Amino acid sequence: MEQVYRPILKQALKNIWQNKWLWFFGFFGAAISGASVRWTVLFNLSDWYSGRAGFVESFNYLRMFANWWESMKAIKNVPEAATAVGIVAVFALIILAIVFISIVSLASIIKIVNNKNTETFSVRKTVSQSIKKFWPLFWLNILIQAAFYLAFFIFIFVIVLPVMNNYDSIIGSLLYIVASIIFIIFSLSLSFIMMFSACYITEEGSRIMDALKKSLRLFYHHWVACVEISFILIFVGALSYIALTIACFLLALPFILLFYILFSLKSAIGILAILAIITFLFLAIFLAFSGALSAFSLSTWVMAWKRFTQGGDVSKLGRTINNLPSYLGAGKKKS
């Protein structure tokens, strides 16, 4: 990691430190890859198999839609129906706005990171250029999500449900484990392909299908490096959140002491003020930290894509295997 990945990680850290706008872009840009939805599905695989969670019940938004639909069927007068439709329309507009901001943020990160001089860039110009990439990235995301959910439906209805109904526990468990591993690999591969395709579309102006073909080829040649980078980012993220937890605990100590004093004095206004300050402070810290960490991760992937396309071999495992004969030869000579 030290010789292979350190330059990429150091440059990614430098990028987010020099460009605080990346924190905002990172907060929204990470959502467009669909990684949060896929991780939610992956973490619920065991619940679906064991029957602890139903298919529809495992998706909050599907349950909300089902409840809303039942409420709509129960409405019998026009004013209530108009109010319900209006609320849904507002939520739909909010979702569309978030999608738009997320796609533009992802394109902006790609453009900023690929800029030769990341210290000097125009936010307005970058956003303006990124807006032009909205529709290609939007349809790319639709295709990636469609591929994921198609595989998910196949996994549930072809593997999980038949296994639960027709096989004994040992065979069913083995089939489920194998199918889950394949499904997880496929899901994570889609995340890599989505990110690489977004880079091709944003930086090289590739068409959607052309970008997907290039991304598949790139992922095929560098899948080991993708897995290694993923583990590194998971490790960095875990350490970062541990450090954030410790820092927040230390920062909260004076407020806890002040809260205890005000509670002893029975100062209701003071207690409410302290609670408001703590809530606002820690919410701001969490949002800024999440945006910075997401920007760091996305910046790392963009720089990895850039190195892959330039022919750079960044796979630590691959280089170790390739150099293994020389290591063994050197060991024989010494002996």
N, C-alpha and C positions, 0 to 999 in steps of 0.2 A: 504494500500500500504506500509505503514511504516514497519509493522512487517512481512508482507508476501513477498513482492517483493524487499524490500531494499537489502537483501543479494545478490540476483541475479544481480540487477542493479549495486551495488557497486563492485562486482567481475568482471562484464563485463567492467566497467570503469577502474578497475585496470588492466585488461588484455590488453586493448588497450593502456594504458599509459606505461606499462612495455614493450610491444612488438610493436614497431613502424612498424614492418613488417606487422602487421595486417591492417594497414592503406592501404597499397598497395593491400593486398589480399581483403580487404573489398571493395575497389573501383571497382574491377572486379567481386568479388564473388557475390555481390548483383544482378548483371545482370542475372545470370544463372537461378534464380528462376522464371524469366519471369514476375516479379511483375510490372516492368515499362510498359510492353506491356498491361498487364491486367488493370492497372490503366488508361492507355490511352483509352482503350475501354470503361471502366466504366464511365469515365468523358464525353464521347461522346454519351452516350445512349440517352440523351435528344435531341441532334442534329439529330441523325438518325430518331427518332420518329417524330420530327417536320418537317423533310425534309430539314433542313438547311445544312446538309452534306450528301452526297451520301455514299453508302456502300464502294465503292472502293476509293473514294476521302478522306475518313476518315483515310486511312492508307497511310502514305507517301511512304513507301517502295513499296506498290502495285502500287501507281501512278507512281513512278520512273520506276518500271518494265514495266508498260504499255507504258510509253513514250519511254523507251529504245527499246521495241519491235516494236513500230511504226517506230522509226528511223532505226532499222535494216532492216525492210521491204522496206524502201526507198533507202537503199544503193544498188548501181548497179555495183560497181567495187570491185575487190579483195582487194586492199590495204586498202581501207576504212573499209571493213568488217573485215579484219585481225586486224586493229587497235581497232575497237570497241570490238571485241572478247577478245583481249589482255587486254583492260581496265577492262572489266567485270571479266576476270580471276584474275587480280590483286585485285580487290575488293572482289572477292570470297575468295582468300587466306587471305586477311586481316580479313574478317569475321570469317573464320575458326580459325585463330590465336587468335582472341578475344574470341571465344567460348572455345578454348582449355585453354587459360589463366584463363578464368572465372571459368571453372569447377575445374581446379587445385587449384585456389585460394579458392574456397568454401571448398574443401576437406582439404586444409591446415588450414583454420580457425577452422574447426571442430576438427582436430587433435591437434592443438595448445591449444584450449580452454579446451579440455578434458585431456590435459597433466597435471599431478598432480603438477608439478613444471613448471609453464609457464615462469619463468625467465630464465631457462636453457633449450634450445632446439636448434637443428641444423636446420637452414633454408634449407640447401641442403638436409638433410635427410628427413625432412618433405615434401619438394616438391617432392623428389624421391618417397616417399610412396604415395603421393597424385596422382602422374601420373598413378600409377597402378589402381587407382579407376576411371580413366577417362571414359572408355567405359561404365561401369555400370551407372555412373551418367549421361553420355550423353544420353543413351537410356531411363533412367528415365525421364529426361527433355523432351525428344521427346514424351513420353507417356502422361506426364502432359499437355504439350502444345496441343497435339492432343485432349485430353479430353476437354480442355478449348474451343478450336475452334469448336469442334463438338457441344458443348452446345451453343456456340455463333451463329453458323449457324441455329440451331434449334430455338433459340430466335428470330433471325432476320426474317427467312422465315416462321416460324410457328406462331409466336406471333405478331411481329411488322408490317410486311407487310399486313397480313390479317386484323389486327385491323385498320390500316390506310385506307384500301380500303372498308371495309364492315360494320363498326360499327360507331355509332354516337360518338360524342366527349366525353360524360360522361362515357359511357360503355367502350369505347376504352381507355380512360385515366386510369380508374380503373384497367382494365386488364393489361395495360402496367406497371402500378405501381407495381402490384402484381408480374408480371413476372420479372420485374427489380430487385425487392427485392430478389426473388429466385435466379436469375442469379448472383447477387452480392454476396450472401451468398455462392453459389457454387464456384465462382471464388476465393474468399478469402480462402475458405476451401482448395482449391487446393494448395494455397501458403503454408499453414501449413503442409499439407500432403507431399508436395515436400521437405520441410526443414527436417521434421522428417525422411522421407525415406532416404534422403542424409546422415543423422546421422547414421542410421542403417547400410547403405551400407559401409560407411567409417570406422566406429568404430567397428561394429560387423561382418563385412564381409557378411552381408545378401544378398541373391539374390534379384533381383528387385521386383518380385511379392511377395516374403516373406516380404520384407521391406514395400511394399505398404499395405499389410494386417496388419502388426504390427502398421503402422502409422495410418491407419483407426481406429483400435481399440484404440490406444492411444488418437487420436483426439476425438473419441466418449466419452471417459471418462473424458477428460480435455478440452472440447471445450469452457467452460465458462472462464477458465484461459487463453486460447488462445486469446479470445476476449478482456479480461482485459489487457493482456500484449500488445496487438495491440494498444489499446487506450493510454496506458502509453507511448509507443514508439512514437506514433503520437504527443502526448503532449510534450514529451522531444525533439523531432525533431523540432517542431514549436518554442519552447523556444530557442533552440540552434540557429536556423536560425535568430531569432529576435536579439539574442545576437551578432551573427556574423555580422549582418547588422549594428548594433550600433558601434561595434568595427571597422568595415571597414570605416564607416563614420568618426569616430574620427581619424583613421589612415590616411585618405585621406586629412584631413584639412591642414597639412603642405604642401602637394604636390599641393593642390589647390592654396594656397598662393604663392608658388614658381612658379606655372604655370602663375599666374596673373602677377607676377613681370617680368618673361621672356617674356610674351606677351606684356607688356608695353615697354620692351626694344627691341621688335621685333627681338628676337633671335630665328630664325627658328630651328637651331641645338639644342638649349637648350629645346625648346618646344617638338621636336621629342624625345629627350632623356628622358624627364619627362614622356611623354606618353608611351614610351617603358618600362620604369621602373614601372610605375603604372600598365600597362597591365600584365607584367610578375609577379609582386608582388601579385596582386589580383587573378590572375589565379592560382598561386601556392597555395595561401591561400584557395581558393575555392576547388581545387582538394584535398588538404590535409584534409580539413574539411569534405568534402563529403566522402572520404575514411574512416576517423576516425568514422564518424557517422554511416556509413554502417557496419563497423567492430563492433561497439558497438551494433547495432541492431542484427546482425548475432550471435555475442557472447551471447547476451541475450537469443536468441532462442535455441542455443546449450545447454546452461546451464539449460534452462527450460526443454528441452528434457531429459537431464540427470536426473533432479529432478523428472520428470514424470515417467521415467523408474524405478526409485528407490522407487516408491510408495509414493512420497511426494505429499501432497495436498496443492497446492499454490493458489487455487481460493479464493479470498477474499469474493466474493458474496456467494459462496457455504458454506464457513465456517460461515459467518454471518447468513445464513438461518438455518444451522444446530444448531447453538448456540442460535437461537431465542427462543426456548422453555425455556432454562435456564434463558435467560434474562427476559422473561415474568414471570417465576416463582419467580425470585428474586424480581421483581417489586411487585408481589402480596404479598410476605412475608413482604416487607417494608410497604405496605399499611395496 
